[in-house]
Amino acid sequence: MKIAFVGKGGSGKTTLASLMVGHLVAQDRPVLAVDADINQHLAVALGASEAEAAALPTLGGQLHLVKDHLRGSNPRITSANAMIKTTPPGAGSRLVDVTGDNPVYAACVRHVGGARLAVTGPFSEDDLGVACYHSKVGAVELLLNHMVDGHDEYVVVDMTAGADSFASGLFTRFDMTFVVCEPTLRSVGVFRQYVDHAEGFGVRIAAIGNKVHDDDDLAFLRDQLGDALVAWVSRSAHVRAAERGDSRPIDLLEVGNRTVLDTLRRAVDATPKDWHRYQQQAVDFHLRNATSWGNDRTGEDLATQVDPDFTLGPAALAHSGLPPLPR
């Protein structure tokens, strides 16, 4: 299952994403963690030192490799340079899974805190005024467009704060999106904004309360969020330590808050897969991006990259990278 954690900056989404990763690892579930936030803090939250986090290879720095690998023998894609962040897979494309090995994972994925971790890379000083951060997270979108996650396998993505993920189709790439909400009007406002932007796209969204100190905090969240509130994290020395950069073993998390993580896992597990819809959403956003800017940038009609007979899923994974059948 693919899971996103979003929320207002400072709401604790990175901390909760890291706790979820740790919880799944402790249950021996295969996990791929992805830091797609403009502020790259997930590695440290998972237990890496600042120096170790800074030394991690990045997806953004290997975008050509990502494109070249995923392209495979797909005849609809003329070159890696013709791929944009929304290019969907088709017959001959190379697909990826959570546990396997491939050149992209070899170059960009490292083990941190017991999980595989990929990071987009920070928005650097060299990018100021000349680049958009979404050019970096485009590697994540491409990867998720080509990813088949199996039963009891999880991809946990720490997204950029607020509604920035709506600059592309990345927000549709998840089986469940958890919006982390503090008991404040601003934080709840971000949740409502996210729900409004996602309306009509079939995105499954739930709210998680965080930094809930007392009954008044909980009553506020219940009043503001209603049935969307699926769980809440109470005052936690473990979480406070994590927010200070002191990552501790997950088994030291308070029992009540550990139960919250299991509630989230069960909510995700109960979400049905719809591979046809997942593929169609990728195609829809690709056609939008092609018309808006992609065709002009590449000098090609990128609508021809769409394979109308292809659906992502386990059957496609079994034939990944094979030459497409002759018509």
Contacts in CASP RR format, 6 or more apart in sequence:
PFRMAT RR
TARGET T0000
AUTHOR 0000-0000-0000
METHOD contacts of the structure
MODEL  1
MKIAFVGKGGSGKTTLASLMVGHLVAQDRPVLAVDADINQHLAVALGASE
AEAAALPTLGGQLHLVKDHLRGSNPRITSANAMIKTTPPGAGSRLVDVTG
DNPVYAACVRHVGGARLAVTGPFSEDDLGVACYHSKVGAVELLLNHMVDG
HDEYVVVDMTAGADSFASGLFTRFDMTFVVCEPTLRSVGVFRQYVDHAEG
FGVRIAAIGNKVHDDDDLAFLRDQLGDALVAWVSRSAHVRAAERGDSRPI
DLLEVGNRTVLDTLRRAVDATPKDWHRYQQQAVDFHLRNATSWGNDRTGE
DLATQVDPDFTLGPAALAHSGLPPLPR
1 149 0 8 1.000
1 153 0 8 1.000
1 154 0 8 1.000
1 155 0 8 1.000
1 175 0 8 1.000
1 176 0 8 1.000
1 268 0 8 1.000
1 269 0 8 1.000
1 271 0 8 1.000
2 144 0 8 1.000
2 147 0 8 1.000
2 149 0 8 1.000
2 154 0 8 1.000
2 155 0 8 1.000
2 157 0 8 1.000
2 173 0 8 1.000
2 174 0 8 1.000
2 175 0 8 1.000
2 176 0 8 1.000
3 20 0 8 1.000
3 154 0 8 1.000
3 155 0 8 1.000
3 156 0 8 1.000
3 157 0 8 1.000
3 174 0 8 1.000
3 175 0 8 1.000
3 176 0 8 1.000
3 177 0 8 1.000
3 178 0 8 1.000
3 268 0 8 1.000
4 157 0 8 1.000
4 159 0 8 1.000
4 165 0 8 1.000
4 171 0 8 1.000
4 173 0 8 1.000
4 174 0 8 1.000
4 176 0 8 1.000
4 177 0 8 1.000
4 178 0 8 1.000
5 13 0 8 1.000
5 14 0 8 1.000
5 16 0 8 1.000
5 17 0 8 1.000
5 20 0 8 1.000
5 156 0 8 1.000
5 157 0 8 1.000
5 158 0 8 1.000
5 159 0 8 1.000
5 177 0 8 1.000
5 178 0 8 1.000
5 180 0 8 1.000
6 13 0 8 1.000
6 159 0 8 1.000
6 160 0 8 1.000
6 161 0 8 1.000
6 162 0 8 1.000
6 165 0 8 1.000
6 177 0 8 1.000
6 178 0 8 1.000
6 179 0 8 1.000
6 180 0 8 1.000
6 194 0 8 1.000
7 13 0 8 1.000
7 159 0 8 1.000
7 161 0 8 1.000
7 162 0 8 1.000
7 179 0 8 1.000
7 180 0 8 1.000
7 181 0 8 1.000
7 187 0 8 1.000
7 190 0 8 1.000
7 191 0 8 1.000
7 194 0 8 1.000
8 161 0 8 1.000
8 162 0 8 1.000
8 180 0 8 1.000
8 181 0 8 1.000
8 182 0 8 1.000
8 186 0 8 1.000
8 187 0 8 1.000
8 189 0 8 1.000
8 190 0 8 1.000
9 161 0 8 1.000
9 162 0 8 1.000
10 161 0 8 1.000
10 182 0 8 1.000
11 161 0 8 1.000
11 180 0 8 1.000
11 181 0 8 1.000
11 182 0 8 1.000
11 187 0 8 1.000
11 190 0 8 1.000
11 210 0 8 1.000
12 180 0 8 1.000
12 182 0 8 1.000
12 210 0 8 1.000
12 211 0 8 1.000
12 243 0 8 1.000
13 158 0 8 1.000
13 159 0 8 1.000
13 161 0 8 1.000
13 180 0 8 1.000
14 37 0 8 1.000
14 41 0 8 1.000
14 42 0 8 1.000
14 45 0 8 1.000
14 158 0 8 1.000
15 45 0 8 1.000
15 210 0 8 1.000
15 239 0 8 1.000
15 242 0 8 1.000
15 243 0 8 1.000
16 178 0 8 1.000
16 180 0 8 1.000
16 208 0 8 1.000
16 210 0 8 1.000
16 233 0 8 1.000
17 33 0 8 1.000
17 42 0 8 1.000
17 45 0 8 1.000
17 156 0 8 1.000
17 157 0 8 1.000
17 158 0 8 1.000
18 33 0 8 1.000
18 42 0 8 1.000
18 45 0 8 1.000
18 46 0 8 1.000
18 158 0 8 1.000
18 242 0 8 1.000
18 247 0 8 1.000
19 239 0 8 1.000
19 242 0 8 1.000
19 250 0 8 1.000
19 253 0 8 1.000
19 257 0 8 1.000
19 261 0 8 1.000
20 156 0 8 1.000
20 261 0 8 1.000
20 264 0 8 1.000
20 265 0 8 1.000
21 31 0 8 1.000
21 33 0 8 1.000
21 46 0 8 1.000
21 113 0 8 1.000
21 115 0 8 1.000
21 156 0 8 1.000
22 31 0 8 1.000
22 46 0 8 1.000
22 113 0 8 1.000
22 114 0 8 1.000
22 115 0 8 1.000
22 250 0 8 1.000
23 250 0 8 1.000
23 258 0 8 1.000
23 261 0 8 1.000
23 262 0 8 1.000
23 265 0 8 1.000
24 31 0 8 1.000
24 115 0 8 1.000
24 154 0 8 1.000
24 156 0 8 1.000
24 265 0 8 1.000
25 31 0 8 1.000
25 113 0 8 1.000
25 114 0 8 1.000
25 115 0 8 1.000
25 250 0 8 1.000
26 250 0 8 1.000
26 251 0 8 1.000
27 265 0 8 1.000
29 152 0 8 1.000
29 153 0 8 1.000
29 154 0 8 1.000
30 98 0 8 1.000
30 99 0 8 1.000
30 152 0 8 1.000
30 153 0 8 1.000
30 154 0 8 1.000
31 98 0 8 1.000
31 114 0 8 1.000
31 115 0 8 1.000
31 116 0 8 1.000
31 153 0 8 1.000
31 154 0 8 1.000
31 155 0 8 1.000
31 156 0 8 1.000
32 98 0 8 1.000
32 109 0 8 1.000
32 115 0 8 1.000
32 116 0 8 1.000
32 117 0 8 1.000
32 118 0 8 1.000
32 154 0 8 1.000
32 155 0 8 1.000
32 156 0 8 1.000
33 42 0 8 1.000
33 46 0 8 1.000
33 112 0 8 1.000
33 115 0 8 1.000
33 116 0 8 1.000
33 117 0 8 1.000
33 118 0 8 1.000
33 155 0 8 1.000
33 156 0 8 1.000
33 157 0 8 1.000
33 158 0 8 1.000
34 117 0 8 1.000
34 118 0 8 1.000
34 119 0 8 1.000
34 120 0 8 1.000
34 140 0 8 1.000
34 143 0 8 1.000
34 155 0 8 1.000
34 156 0 8 1.000
34 157 0 8 1.000
34 158 0 8 1.000
35 41 0 8 1.000
35 42 0 8 1.000
35 43 0 8 1.000
35 117 0 8 1.000
35 118 0 8 1.000
35 119 0 8 1.000
35 120 0 8 1.000
35 121 0 8 1.000
35 157 0 8 1.000
35 158 0 8 1.000
36 120 0 8 1.000
36 137 0 8 1.000
36 140 0 8 1.000
36 157 0 8 1.000
36 158 0 8 1.000
36 159 0 8 1.000
36 160 0 8 1.000
36 165 0 8 1.000
36 170 0 8 1.000
37 120 0 8 1.000
37 158 0 8 1.000
37 159 0 8 1.000
37 160 0 8 1.000
37 161 0 8 1.000
38 122 0 8 1.000
38 123 0 8 1.000
38 133 0 8 1.000
38 160 0 8 1.000
38 161 0 8 1.000
38 164 0 8 1.000
39 122 0 8 1.000
39 161 0 8 1.000
40 53 0 8 1.000
40 119 0 8 1.000
40 120 0 8 1.000
40 121 0 8 1.000
40 122 0 8 1.000
41 158 0 8 1.000
42 117 0 8 1.000
42 119 0 8 1.000
42 158 0 8 1.000
43 52 0 8 1.000
43 53 0 8 1.000
43 56 0 8 1.000
43 112 0 8 1.000
43 117 0 8 1.000
43 119 0 8 1.000
44 50 0 8 1.000
44 53 0 8 1.000
44 245 0 8 1.000
44 247 0 8 1.000
45 242 0 8 1.000
45 245 0 8 1.000
45 247 0 8 1.000
46 112 0 8 1.000
46 113 0 8 1.000
46 114 0 8 1.000
46 115 0 8 1.000
46 117 0 8 1.000
46 247 0 8 1.000
47 112 0 8 1.000
47 113 0 8 1.000
47 247 0 8 1.000
48 56 0 8 1.000
48 112 0 8 1.000
48 113 0 8 1.000
52 112 0 8 1.000
53 119 0 8 1.000
56 110 0 8 1.000
56 112 0 8 1.000
56 117 0 8 1.000
56 119 0 8 1.000
57 107 0 8 1.000
57 108 0 8 1.000
57 110 0 8 1.000
58 108 0 8 1.000
58 119 0 8 1.000
58 120 0 8 1.000
58 121 0 8 1.000
58 136 0 8 1.000
59 66 0 8 1.000
59 104 0 8 1.000
59 108 0 8 1.000
59 118 0 8 1.000
59 119 0 8 1.000
59 120 0 8 1.000
59 121 0 8 1.000
59 136 0 8 1.000
59 139 0 8 1.000
59 140 0 8 1.000
59 143 0 8 1.000
60 66 0 8 1.000
60 120 0 8 1.000
60 121 0 8 1.000
60 136 0 8 1.000
60 138 0 8 1.000
60 139 0 8 1.000
61 121 0 8 1.000
61 139 0 8 1.000
62 104 0 8 1.000
62 107 0 8 1.000
62 108 0 8 1.000
62 139 0 8 1.000
63 138 0 8 1.000
63 139 0 8 1.000
64 80 0 8 1.000
65 103 0 8 1.000
65 104 0 8 1.000
65 107 0 8 1.000
65 108 0 8 1.000
66 104 0 8 1.000
66 108 0 8 1.000
66 139 0 8 1.000
66 142 0 8 1.000
66 143 0 8 1.000
67 80 0 8 1.000
67 81 0 8 1.000
67 83 0 8 1.000
67 87 0 8 1.000
67 142 0 8 1.000
68 80 0 8 1.000
69 94 0 8 1.000
69 102 0 8 1.000
69 103 0 8 1.000
69 104 0 8 1.000
70 83 0 8 1.000
70 89 0 8 1.000
70 93 0 8 1.000
70 94 0 8 1.000
70 95 0 8 1.000
70 96 0 8 1.000
70 104 0 8 1.000
70 142 0 8 1.000
70 143 0 8 1.000
70 146 0 8 1.000
71 77 0 8 1.000
71 79 0 8 1.000
71 80 0 8 1.000
71 83 0 8 1.000
71 93 0 8 1.000
71 94 0 8 1.000
72 92 0 8 1.000
72 93 0 8 1.000
72 94 0 8 1.000
72 321 0 8 1.000
73 92 0 8 1.000
73 321 0 8 1.000
73 322 0 8 1.000
73 323 0 8 1.000
73 324 0 8 1.000
74 89 0 8 1.000
74 90 0 8 1.000
74 91 0 8 1.000
74 92 0 8 1.000
74 93 0 8 1.000
74 307 0 8 1.000
74 324 0 8 1.000
75 92 0 8 1.000
75 324 0 8 1.000
76 90 0 8 1.000
76 304 0 8 1.000
76 305 0 8 1.000
76 306 0 8 1.000
76 307 0 8 1.000
77 83 0 8 1.000
77 87 0 8 1.000
77 93 0 8 1.000
77 305 0 8 1.000
78 300 0 8 1.000
81 298 0 8 1.000
82 298 0 8 1.000
82 300 0 8 1.000
82 302 0 8 1.000
82 305 0 8 1.000
83 142 0 8 1.000
83 305 0 8 1.000
84 286 0 8 1.000
84 289 0 8 1.000
84 290 0 8 1.000
84 294 0 8 1.000
84 297 0 8 1.000
84 298 0 8 1.000
84 302 0 8 1.000
85 134 0 8 1.000
85 135 0 8 1.000
85 137 0 8 1.000
85 138 0 8 1.000
85 139 0 8 1.000
85 141 0 8 1.000
85 142 0 8 1.000
85 168 0 8 1.000
85 289 0 8 1.000
86 141 0 8 1.000
86 145 0 8 1.000
86 168 0 8 1.000
86 169 0 8 1.000
86 282 0 8 1.000
86 285 0 8 1.000
86 286 0 8 1.000
86 288 0 8 1.000
86 289 0 8 1.000
86 290 0 8 1.000
87 142 0 8 1.000
87 145 0 8 1.000
87 286 0 8 1.000
87 302 0 8 1.000
87 305 0 8 1.000
88 145 0 8 1.000
88 279 0 8 1.000
88 282 0 8 1.000
88 283 0 8 1.000
88 286 0 8 1.000
88 305 0 8 1.000
88 306 0 8 1.000
88 307 0 8 1.000
88 310 0 8 1.000
89 95 0 8 1.000
89 145 0 8 1.000
89 146 0 8 1.000
89 279 0 8 1.000
89 282 0 8 1.000
89 307 0 8 1.000
89 310 0 8 1.000
89 312 0 8 1.000
89 316 0 8 1.000
90 307 0 8 1.000
90 310 0 8 1.000
90 316 0 8 1.000
90 324 0 8 1.000
91 307 0 8 1.000
91 309 0 8 1.000
91 310 0 8 1.000
91 324 0 8 1.000
91 325 0 8 1.000
92 319 0 8 1.000
92 320 0 8 1.000
92 321 0 8 1.000
92 322 0 8 1.000
92 323 0 8 1.000
92 324 0 8 1.000
93 146 0 8 1.000
93 320 0 8 1.000
93 321 0 8 1.000
94 102 0 8 1.000
94 146 0 8 1.000
94 320 0 8 1.000
94 321 0 8 1.000
95 146 0 8 1.000
95 147 0 8 1.000
95 148 0 8 1.000
95 312 0 8 1.000
95 313 0 8 1.000
95 316 0 8 1.000
95 317 0 8 1.000
95 320 0 8 1.000
95 321 0 8 1.000
96 102 0 8 1.000
96 104 0 8 1.000
96 105 0 8 1.000
96 143 0 8 1.000
96 146 0 8 1.000
96 147 0 8 1.000
96 148 0 8 1.000
97 147 0 8 1.000
97 148 0 8 1.000
97 149 0 8 1.000
97 150 0 8 1.000
97 153 0 8 1.000
97 317 0 8 1.000
98 116 0 8 1.000
98 147 0 8 1.000
98 149 0 8 1.000
98 150 0 8 1.000
98 153 0 8 1.000
98 154 0 8 1.000
98 155 0 8 1.000
99 153 0 8 1.000
104 143 0 8 1.000
105 116 0 8 1.000
105 118 0 8 1.000
108 118 0 8 1.000
108 119 0 8 1.000
109 116 0 8 1.000
109 117 0 8 1.000
109 118 0 8 1.000
110 116 0 8 1.000
110 117 0 8 1.000
111 117 0 8 1.000
118 140 0 8 1.000
118 143 0 8 1.000
120 136 0 8 1.000
120 137 0 8 1.000
120 139 0 8 1.000
120 140 0 8 1.000
121 136 0 8 1.000
123 131 0 8 1.000
123 133 0 8 1.000
123 136 0 8 1.000
127 133 0 8 1.000
132 167 0 8 1.000
133 160 0 8 1.000
133 164 0 8 1.000
134 164 0 8 1.000
134 167 0 8 1.000
134 168 0 8 1.000
137 160 0 8 1.000
137 165 0 8 1.000
137 168 0 8 1.000
137 170 0 8 1.000
138 168 0 8 1.000
138 170 0 8 1.000
140 157 0 8 1.000
140 170 0 8 1.000
141 168 0 8 1.000
141 169 0 8 1.000
141 170 0 8 1.000
141 173 0 8 1.000
144 155 0 8 1.000
144 157 0 8 1.000
144 170 0 8 1.000
144 173 0 8 1.000
145 173 0 8 1.000
145 282 0 8 1.000
145 312 0 8 1.000
146 312 0 8 1.000
147 155 0 8 1.000
148 312 0 8 1.000
148 313 0 8 1.000
148 314 0 8 1.000
148 316 0 8 1.000
148 317 0 8 1.000
149 155 0 8 1.000
150 314 0 8 1.000
154 268 0 8 1.000
157 174 0 8 1.000
159 165 0 8 1.000
159 170 0 8 1.000
162 190 0 8 1.000
162 193 0 8 1.000
162 194 0 8 1.000
163 190 0 8 1.000
163 193 0 8 1.000
163 194 0 8 1.000
163 197 0 8 1.000
165 171 0 8 1.000
166 197 0 8 1.000
166 198 0 8 1.000
168 285 0 8 1.000
168 289 0 8 1.000
169 281 0 8 1.000
169 285 0 8 1.000
171 177 0 8 1.000
171 197 0 8 1.000
171 198 0 8 1.000
171 201 0 8 1.000
171 203 0 8 1.000
172 201 0 8 1.000
172 202 0 8 1.000
172 203 0 8 1.000
172 278 0 8 1.000
172 281 0 8 1.000
172 282 0 8 1.000
172 285 0 8 1.000
173 278 0 8 1.000
173 282 0 8 1.000
174 203 0 8 1.000
174 204 0 8 1.000
175 204 0 8 1.000
175 268 0 8 1.000
175 271 0 8 1.000
175 273 0 8 1.000
176 204 0 8 1.000
176 205 0 8 1.000
176 206 0 8 1.000
176 267 0 8 1.000
176 268 0 8 1.000
176 271 0 8 1.000
177 194 0 8 1.000
177 198 0 8 1.000
177 203 0 8 1.000
177 204 0 8 1.000
177 205 0 8 1.000
177 206 0 8 1.000
178 205 0 8 1.000
178 206 0 8 1.000
178 207 0 8 1.000
178 208 0 8 1.000
178 264 0 8 1.000
179 190 0 8 1.000
179 191 0 8 1.000
179 194 0 8 1.000
179 195 0 8 1.000
179 205 0 8 1.000
179 206 0 8 1.000
179 207 0 8 1.000
179 208 0 8 1.000
180 187 0 8 1.000
180 207 0 8 1.000
180 208 0 8 1.000
180 209 0 8 1.000
180 210 0 8 1.000
181 187 0 8 1.000
181 188 0 8 1.000
181 190 0 8 1.000
181 191 0 8 1.000
181 207 0 8 1.000
181 208 0 8 1.000
181 209 0 8 1.000
181 210 0 8 1.000
181 221 0 8 1.000
181 225 0 8 1.000
181 229 0 8 1.000
182 209 0 8 1.000
182 210 0 8 1.000
182 211 0 8 1.000
183 209 0 8 1.000
183 211 0 8 1.000
183 212 0 8 1.000
183 213 0 8 1.000
183 216 0 8 1.000
183 217 0 8 1.000
183 218 0 8 1.000
183 220 0 8 1.000
183 221 0 8 1.000
188 221 0 8 1.000
188 224 0 8 1.000
188 225 0 8 1.000
191 207 0 8 1.000
191 225 0 8 1.000
191 228 0 8 1.000
194 205 0 8 1.000
195 205 0 8 1.000
195 228 0 8 1.000
198 205 0 8 1.000
201 281 0 8 1.000
204 271 0 8 1.000
205 228 0 8 1.000
206 228 0 8 1.000
206 229 0 8 1.000
206 230 0 8 1.000
206 267 0 8 1.000
207 221 0 8 1.000
207 225 0 8 1.000
207 228 0 8 1.000
207 229 0 8 1.000
207 230 0 8 1.000
208 229 0 8 1.000
208 230 0 8 1.000
208 231 0 8 1.000
208 232 0 8 1.000
208 233 0 8 1.000
208 260 0 8 1.000
208 264 0 8 1.000
209 221 0 8 1.000
209 229 0 8 1.000
209 231 0 8 1.000
209 232 0 8 1.000
209 233 0 8 1.000
210 232 0 8 1.000
210 233 0 8 1.000
210 239 0 8 1.000
211 217 0 8 1.000
211 233 0 8 1.000
211 235 0 8 1.000
212 218 0 8 1.000
212 221 0 8 1.000
212 232 0 8 1.000
212 233 0 8 1.000
212 234 0 8 1.000
212 235 0 8 1.000
213 234 0 8 1.000
213 235 0 8 1.000
218 232 0 8 1.000
221 229 0 8 1.000
221 232 0 8 1.000
222 229 0 8 1.000
230 263 0 8 1.000
230 264 0 8 1.000
230 267 0 8 1.000
231 260 0 8 1.000
231 263 0 8 1.000
231 264 0 8 1.000
232 260 0 8 1.000
233 239 0 8 1.000
233 257 0 8 1.000
233 260 0 8 1.000
234 254 0 8 1.000
234 256 0 8 1.000
234 257 0 8 1.000
236 253 0 8 1.000
236 254 0 8 1.000
236 257 0 8 1.000
237 254 0 8 1.000
238 248 0 8 1.000
238 252 0 8 1.000
238 253 0 8 1.000
238 254 0 8 1.000
238 257 0 8 1.000
239 253 0 8 1.000
239 257 0 8 1.000
241 247 0 8 1.000
241 248 0 8 1.000
242 248 0 8 1.000
250 258 0 8 1.000
253 261 0 8 1.000
275 311 0 8 1.000
275 312 0 8 1.000
275 313 0 8 1.000
276 311 0 8 1.000
278 312 0 8 1.000
279 310 0 8 1.000
279 311 0 8 1.000
279 312 0 8 1.000
282 312 0 8 1.000
283 306 0 8 1.000
286 302 0 8 1.000
286 305 0 8 1.000
286 306 0 8 1.000
287 303 0 8 1.000
287 306 0 8 1.000
289 302 0 8 1.000
290 301 0 8 1.000
290 302 0 8 1.000
290 303 0 8 1.000
290 305 0 8 1.000
294 302 0 8 1.000
295 301 0 8 1.000
295 302 0 8 1.000
310 316 0 8 1.000
END
